[in-house]
Amino acid sequence: MYPCLNCKQCKYVMKGTTFKHPGTGEIIEIYGYHTCLTQFVVYAIEKGHTAEQLRFTVLEMVPPLERGGDRELRLREVWWINKLNSLHPHGLNKDYNLYLFL
């Protein structure tokens, strides 16, 4: 992910083509060229001790469905929440919707 150099979020971008899982140390490759303005993406947020230390990166871009809606995006969010074990108390996600799998 790279900053677009034209918005207020740029200073919070974790630059690069990899993401290091803060809990396990696993290195995750990020494919594609994404900026802070890219839409339909799954984000990873890394928190520090203060709001100024908050950083984010794009893990994956999910193209919108032809008929509209964001079902596929939400499915991928659930997949990443599971992979990164980021449900509270281990992460910032409070819950996710299992109705997507019905």
ZIZIMO-V601220 format. One record per backbone hydrogen bond with DSSP energy under -0.5 kcal/mol. NH is the residue of the N-H (numbers start at 1). CO is the residue of the C=O. E is the energy in kcal/mol with one decimal. If there is no record, write none. Layout:
nh=(NH | NH)
co=(CO | CO)
e=(E | E)
This chain:
nh=(2 | 10 | 12 | 13 | 14 | 15 | 16 | 19 | 21 | 21 | 25 | 28 | 28 | 29 | 30 | 31 | 34 | 36 | 38 | 42 | 43 | 44 | 46 | 47 | 48 | 53 | 54 | 55 | 56 | 57 | 59 | 59 | 60 | 62 | 63 | 65 | 68 | 74 | 75 | 76 | 77 | 78 | 79 | 80 | 81 | 82 | 83 | 84 | 85 | 85 | 86 | 88 | 90 | 91 | 93 | 98 | 100 | 101 | 102)
co=(34 | 7 | 9 | 10 | 56 | 13 | 1 | 28 | 19 | 26 | 21 | 19 | 26 | 27 | 17 | 29 | 32 | 2 | 35 | 60 | 41 | 57 | 55 | 45 | 50 | 50 | 51 | 46 | 12 | 44 | 42 | 57 | 42 | 40 | 61 | 69 | 65 | 70 | 71 | 72 | 73 | 74 | 75 | 76 | 77 | 78 | 79 | 80 | 81 | 82 | 81 | 93 | 87 | 87 | 86 | 96 | 97 | 98 | 99)
e=(-2.7 | -0.8 | -2.5 | -1.4 | -2.7 | -0.9 | -1.9 | -2.3 | -0.6 | -3.1 | -2.2 | -3.1 | -0.6 | -0.5 | -3.2 | -0.6 | -0.6 | -0.5 | -1.5 | -2.7 | -0.6 | -2.7 | -3.1 | -0.5 | -0.6 | -1.2 | -1.3 | -2.6 | -2.4 | -2.1 | -3.3 | -0.5 | -1.2 | -3.4 | -0.6 | -0.7 | -1.4 | -2.5 | -2.4 | -2.2 | -2.1 | -2.3 | -2.1 | -2.5 | -2.6 | -2.3 | -2.7 | -2.9 | -0.6 | -0.7 | -2.0 | -3.3 | -1.8 | -0.9 | -2.2 | -0.7 | -0.9 | -2.1 | -1.5)
